[in-house]
Amino acid sequence: MASLSLDTGDPSANAALYVLTNEALLRHATGFVGGVSGVVLAFARRIEPQVAPKYAHAGRPWRGVLPFMAAKEDDLRVLQALLALRREPRYAVNVRLQPQRVVLAAARYGRLGVLRWLRGAEGVPWDPGLLREAIWHRHVDVMDWLLAECPHERAGAGVQHIDWQARERTREVVAWLHAHGFAFSPREMDRAAASGHADVVAFLHAHRHEGCTVHAMDAAAEHGFLDIVQFLHRHRSEGCTTRAMDSAAARGHVDVVAFLHAHRREGCTVRAMDQAAANSHADVVAFLGQHRREGCSATTLLQAAKSGSARTVQALCEFSARGCLLEAKRVALAWQRADVAALLDAFASESVRACSPAQHSPSDSRRRCQRLCSHAGVGSAANGTRRNSSWALCSVYGSLWGHECSLLQLWPPSMRLAYPRHPT
């Protein structure tokens, strides 16, 4: 391409071009008519508000900002003019005209036409890692061109540069890497499953032999991707761990929890109900209480009472035997959760005047301080219906030794001194 000389001999024209080196003049420039110079000035004035915050934050002009932005916007005419302008001695030292990263911008934003032109341009440094950039941004046409024209770009690039958080064209990139002989590992299916790419999981299962690990189903369950959990269960043999149901319960994915319960044998731990209750997923607490035997920790009910989640407290009262109702009521009152305290009072046995966590055992099939009633009766109790109980009274002064340290953390600091202790 012939050199475009912008020095017309007219001092006013050269002065207009000088605004490229001065932010204040650039901001107030009124334009320079005619030829390439006018195109460059118009482009500079237009993009200056976009890039100013970036290089102003760094405290210095952004090196190569104008060619970079021209490549980003796929404006080959402006890019050619900028590179021609830089060949003029007066502007050769202007940092904003330097072509650093212009090739990288073309690869990053998928500007294949710009990339082809830059391949033959003089004085343009060819940035390394262009194929990695194209893979990350999922520009398959640029990937094709780079592999054909710059085969050295293959080195260092691969599946590790896939952006699994992207929602579009990920399968096309995976298929391209597979077709061009790049190496894979089980991590790719794991990451695809964790990111919700069901189409990629299916592709890797059909075309690759590396498989996956238990982390695939664990992560898919954690993020609520039921379709991927079902696919892995039906087509893969790696399985999962208890983390699958635990994490699905913690995030409230009751459909995933139900599927894992019905079709898998790994089960869960007490963390499932603990975390479901901590995150106020009452429907998950109810499902686990009705269908699983792991239960929850002794302090889960107290934590729910402290947080004030009435629906979660009700689910724990109806579908779990862990935790002391009267202790939970005291915690609720201490934290001014009046509705939760009233709910716990409705579930508590009228015969029990005092109770403590020490009066409960993990092996208990029911709470000693809860009304003796069927599931329907418990629901009625929650609505205020009074029922008689034949349960024996708990000890008036239940021992708190061994429980006090963890329980004290549930009380407001102002009330810890008044916490009831075992009588001496």
N, C-alpha and C positions, 0 to 999 in steps of 0.2 A: 504494500500500500504506500502511495506517495506521501511524503511528509506534509502535514498541514501547517503552514507557517501562519501564525496569528499576529506577527509584527507587521502592521500595515504602514508603519512610518508615522502614523497619526498618534501624537502624544495622548490625546483624549482616549483613544482606544486602549493604549497600553495602561493608562491610569485606571480604566474600568476593570481590566483584567487583574490589576493589583489588589482588588478587594478580596481575592481568594486568600491572600495572606493576612488579612486583617478582619477579625470578627466584627468589629464595630462598623467598618465600612461595608462589609458583606451584608450586614443586617439592614443597612440603609441604602443599599445600592438601588439605583433606579433602572438599571438594565443597560445592556450594550447591544445595539441592533446590528443585525447582519452577520452572516457566516456562522462558523462554528463557535466563535467567541460568545455570541448571544445564547446559543444552546447551553454552553457550559455554565454561564452565569445564571441562567434560569434554573438549571438543575441544582446548582450550589445553593441558591436562595431557597429552593423548595425543600431540600433535604436537611438544611442546616437546623431547623427546629427539632427534627427527629434525632439527630446525632449529638446535638449540643449537650444534653444532660449526661451522656456517656463520657465524652472527653472532658467536660467541665468537672465531673466528679473526680476524674483522675488528676486534675490540676494541670493538664497539658493537652495540646491538640492530639487527636487520635491519628496515629501514623497511617497514611494510606486510606483515609476515610472516604474520599471522593471516588476513587476507582472501585473500592469495595462496595459502596452503595450502588454504583452504576451496574456492577455485575449482579448484585442482589436483585435489582429491579429489572434485570434483563434488558438494559438499555445499551445496546452495542454501539449506537451512534455516539452517545455521550462518552462511553468508555474509550472509543477510538480517539475522540477529541482530547480527552484528558491525557492519554498517553502521548499524543502528539504535542500537546502543550508542555509536557514535562521535558521534551527534547529541546525546548527553547532554553538557552543559558539562563535567562532571567528567572525561570521557574523550576530549574532542575533541583534546587535545594529546598523547595517547598515540601514540607513533610506530609501535607495532606494529599499531595499528588503522587507520592511514592506508591508503586504497585505491589507492595507487600500484601499478601493474603488475598489478592484479587482472584487467583486461581482457586484458592480454598473456598471463597465465597461462591464461585460458579458451581463447584462440586456440592457444597452444602445446600444450596437452594435449587439445584437441579437445572441449571442454565446450560444445557448442552451446546446450544449455538455459540454462546460466549466462550465456553471451554474449547470448542474446536478452533475458534479464531485465536484465542490466546496461545494455542499450541504452536502457531507459527509467528507469533508476535515477538519483536525484539525487545530485550531488556526487561522481560517479565520473569521473575524468579518462580520456579516450579515447586510449589510447596509439597512436602512429603505428607503421606497419610491421606491422600485424596480418596482412595477406595474405601478406607475406613469411614471417612466422612459421608460418602455416598451411601454406604450400608446403613449407617446410623440414621440417616434421613430418608432412607427407603426410595432412592432414585434409581430404579432398575436400568433405565436407558443410559444413565451416566455410568453405572457399574459396567454395563456391556462395553461402552466406548473405552473406558479406562483399561479394562482387561485386554482389549484388542490393541489399543494404541500405546499403552504404558504398562506392559506386562510385569515390570518390576514392582508395580503397586500391589501385586498379590502378596508380597512378603509382608508379614505382620498384620494382615487383614484376615477376618474370619467371623465365625459365629459369635465370638466374644464381643463384637461391635454391633450386635442387634439391639435396638431399643425396644425392650419388651413392654414398656409402658405405652408405646404408640398403639393407636387403635386401627390404623389403616395400613394396608399393603405389607403387613408383617409376613403373611404366608407367602407372598410373592418373593420377598427377600430370602426366606428360608428355602423355597424351592430353587431359587437361583443359585444359592450357595451349594445346595445339594447337587444340582446339575453340573456345576463347575468343579466338583471334586474337593470342596473344602471339608476339613475334618469336623466331626460332630462328637458329642459325648452325651451321657445321660442327663447332664445339666440342662440341655436345651429343652427337653420335654418337661423337666421339672419347672423351668422358668416359664415356659408357655402355659403350663397348667396353672401356675401361681398368678399369671397375668390375665387369665381368662381367654386365652386364644384357643378355643376348641378346635378350630380348623387347622391350626398348626399341630396340635396334639394328634389329630387324626392323620395328618400328612406324615408326621414323623413315625407314627405307628405303622403306616402302610409302606413307607419307602426307606426307612432306616432300620438298623438292627441294634442300635445302642440301648434302646429302651429308656427307662427312667428309674427313679428310686422311690422309696416310700414318701419322700418329700413332695412328690407330685400330687398325690391324693390328699396328703396332709394340708398342703398350701391351698389347693383348690377348695377343700372344705372350709378352711379358715376364711376365705374370701367369698364364700357363698356361691361358688360356681357349680351348681348341682349337675348341670349337663356334663361337665368334665368329670366330676366324681362318678357319675353313672357310666361314662365311657370307659374310664380306667378300671372300674369294677368289672365290666363285662368283657373287656378286651385285653387287659394287662394282668400280670400275676404278681406284681411287686407288692400290692396291698397298701396298707397304711399303718399308723400307730394310734395309740390313744389320743395323741395330739389332734388328730382329725376331728373327733367329736368334741374334745375339750375346747378347741379354738372355735369351732362352728357354734357351739353353745355360748361361748363368751361374746361372740359378735351377733348373736340373736338369729342365726340362720336355722330356724326350727325345721324347715323342709330338709335341709342337709342332715341335721341330727336324726330326723325320723328315718331317712334313707339308710344312714349308717347303722342305726339300731336294727333295722329290718333285714339288712343284707350283709353286714360285716360282723366279724367276731371279735375285733380288737377291743370294742367297748370304749369306756372312758374312765376317768378318775373323779374324785370329789371336786377337782378343779372345774369340771364342767358346770355343776350346779352353783358352785361358789362364784365363778366368774359371771355366769348368767344372772345370778341375783345381784352381784355387784354392779352390773350394767343395766339393771332394771328390765331384764327380758323375762317378764312373768310367764309368758307362754312357753318359753323353753324350760323354765323351772317346773311348770306344771307337767310338761311332757316327760321330763326326766324323772320326776317324782312318781308318775303313773307307770312308767315302763322300765325304769332302771333301778338297780339296787345299790348303786354306789353312794347315793345320798350326798350330803354336804358336810362341811365342817361345823363344829359346835358354835362358832361365833358368826356364822353366816346370817342367822336370823337377827342377831344383835346389830350387825353392820347394816342390814336392810332397814331396821327400825331407826337407826341413827340417820340414814340418808333420807328417810321420809317417803320411800316408795311404797304406798299402800297396796298396790296390786301385787308387788313382789312379796310383801309380808303376808298377804292373804294366800298366795300360792305356796309359800313355805309352810304356813300353818296347815293348809289342806293336804299337801303332798309330801311333807317331810316330818320326821319325828325328832330331828335334831334341834337343840336350842331350847332355852327356858323361856316360856311366855311371860312370866312375871318379871324376869330380869330384862327381857326385851321391852316390856312396858315401861320399866323404870328408865331405861335408856331413852326411849321415845319421849317420855315426859321431860327428862333432863335436857333434851335437845329441842323441846317445844314442838314435838310432832303430835299434836293433839288428836288428829284423825287416826294416826297409826296406833296411838295408845288406846283409843276407843275400840279399834278393830281387834287388838290383842286382848282387850278386856272381854270382848264378846266371845272369843275363842277359849278363854281361860275357864277352868273349873271353878264353880261357886264354892266348892268344898275346900279349896286350897287357899289359905290365907298368906302363906309365905313359901317361897321356893328359891332355889339357887341352881346354878349350873352343876354344882357338885351332886345334886340329887338326880342327875341324868346320866345315863350310860350310853355309849355308842351302840350297844346291842339292844337297846330298848326299841320295841316295835311301835311304841306310842309314847307321847309325853305324859308324864305323871301329873302335870298341872293343866292338861287340856281336857275339855269336856269329853265325856264318854258318849260318842255318837257315831253314826255311820257317816260316810262321805257326804250324803245329802244333809244329814244333821249338822255336820260341820259347816256346810254352806249356809244353813239356816241360822246357825250361831253367829256367823259373820254378819247376818242381816238383823241381829238383835233378838232373835227368838231365844228365850231362856229355857234351859234344859237342866234336869237334875243329873247328878253324877254319883256313881257308887265308888268312885276311886278313893283310895286312902289318902289322907292328908300327908303332904310333904312335911318334913321337919321344919319347925318354925325357925330354927336357926341352922340353916344348912351351911356346911363348911365351905369357905371360899378359897381355902389354901390350895395353891397349885393353879388357880384360875385368876387370881387377883391382878397379876401383872398385865395380862392381855386384856382383861375386861376394863381395867382402869383407863386404857387408851380410848375407850368408847365414850367416856364421860367428859363433859366440858371441864376445863381446868378449874373453874370456880367451884365445881361440885365434888372434886376428887377428895377433898378433906372430909366431906360428909358421907363418903362411900361406906356402906354398912360393913362391919367386920365381925368376925366370929367372936362371940362373947367370951370373956376370960373369967 
